[in-house]
Amino acid sequence: MYTKGERQDSGMEQPQELIINMLNKILSLFKKGDSSLNSFERKILESAASELPSELAHILMARINSINLVQRINDGQEVNCFEMVQRKPILRSSHGFPTNLEEEVFADFTVCINGNTVCRGKLWLVNGVFFSIEYSDNPKYFANEDNFQVHVKVMYKQKK
């Protein structure tokens, strides 16, 4: 028996935790996404920002910080990022890079663990605004690793 306030650490969740977890899963089904980028996705984007001139890095970071809905498609191989305002997606011109293209590859990246390439991918712009991450391989097999490195080659050429 347990005294008041004690619980057995059996590895099983308490009823309140089960209910909260179940409600969170149901809510995520309705909104079809998460509210933010995970640390793996954020590191890739921050690595891209570090390769840019400061003015463009500031634009990209403002966009990254505005993202409040992330949809992961094809088991996470495609990550679409939205800023939602009053339940509608917006692309702020202040978060965009000068371009005449509707869609373009912003950067290519490679993810390495212990010197071995585990994945390649692309960062995409839509109307000059960062919109998605596309992975060559399913990121769920290595996204929880702590010892990964990201190498980014920015493809975007600033309009003069």
Beta strands, then each sheet from edge to edge (+ up, - down):
strand 1: 69-73
strand 2: 78-85
strand 3: 88-90
strand 4: 103-113
strand 5: 116-126
strand 6: 129-135
strand 7: 148-154
sheet 1: 1+ 2- 3+
sheet 2: 1+ 2- 6+ 5- 4+ 7-
end
